Amino acid sequence: MSRFLAEKYQSLVAYTPGEQPTDMKYIKLNTNESPFPPSEGVIRAISKERVEELRLYSDPTCGVLREKIAKQFGVEKANVFVSNGSDDILNFSFMAFCDGSHTGVAFPEISYGFYSVYADLHRVDAKKIPLTKDFRVDYTDYLNVGRTVVIANPNAPTGIALSVREIEEIVKSNPDHVVLIDEAYVDFGAESALRLTEKYENLLVVRTFSKSYSLAGARLGFAIGHTSLIADLEKIKYSTNPYNINRLSLLAGAAAMDESDYYMENCKKIQENRAYTTDALRKLGFSVLPSSANFIFAKSDAIGGEELYLELKKRGILVRHFSTELIRDYNRITVGTIKEMQTLVETVRTILAEKTSD
Ligand SMILES: *Cc1c(COP(=O)(O)O)cnc(C)c1O
């Protein structure tokens, strides 16, 4: 830290992203990326001509992409906000909807780590609501909570989802606060709250191209909600960085929207591979939470969470371990191809066998 850093940021603890190591080739099951490549149309969209156009600024209104998203989800363009990754939209939402006059924000104690970083960054009072003993979000904890609500659905890193009916109760009971539902993983088997945005002006649904659309490196996220919420987010974007999505990512996102069938097929494969992995790990004695996402959260009484993470890494498989007290026994394992998952299961079997033989 230099002596020039603004005082208000001196105690800020930044988010720690999952490792992206380059020392060797890993089976990468640590940051919930897709194991499948972007669709053909995305690859065709990034032509030489388009690369040459990088000398020009990108379209700040993101017109083409927003139009495609609107059409795909049956809403109007004015209901769609796009930005440089959904992290960007979460950041803007904390800026826009969580200040003192909203009496702060509420989110689950165990959830996406960025929520508490954004709360600290913007000095928002955060009420962190514990999960139930079986790691569920209890929706009744959020009824009439009198704060902005942020919930990942399915939740991360547990993978457990709320029903739309439960989300509607939360939205209905907090009419004077924004309820933000982060649907980063919804395509892998949970119910979307999207339709409710037509009925409730305080609901914002946030999505990303990073997980189900194989575009984590393009940095693209979008939000759907009432036109006035979208206008608020636009105001923040135009007050910070109007050209915050680059030309190539805009093209990639638009092409991906045209090929949704391909991506939804991939999501089905991930669900099959998730069922295989859950079953195989349970047979090896693991307890595995019921996941509706592209990852599973698992622990074993035979080996500690950190030890398993390190043993897997030694053998070329990366998973995500969190040292937070409540979840340190667990690892979050991204669901990859069936071959990757078979290798994972066999490697875990070997590690456990070696442990019991010494
Ligand atoms: C991955 C993830 C994001 C971030 O997505 P980007 O669009 O890549 O910024 C947001 N929320 C949750 C819960 C995630 O897991």
The ligand as a Gaussian input file, in Angstrom:
#p B3LYP/6-31G(d) Opt

LIG

0 1
 C      -19.317000     -16.321000     -11.663000
 C      -20.296000     -15.518000     -10.857000
 C      -20.527000     -14.180000     -11.148000
 C      -19.588000     -13.389000     -12.028000
 O      -19.831000     -13.505000     -13.305000
 P      -19.086000     -12.592000     -14.389000
 O      -20.183000     -12.310000     -15.336000
 O      -18.017000     -13.464000     -14.947000
 O      -18.563000     -11.354000     -13.744000
 C      -21.547000     -13.519000     -10.493000
 N      -22.265000     -14.130000      -9.532000
 C      -22.022000     -15.398000      -9.181000
 C      -22.826000     -16.023000      -8.099000
 C      -21.020000     -16.122000      -9.824000
 O      -20.727000     -17.348000      -9.436000

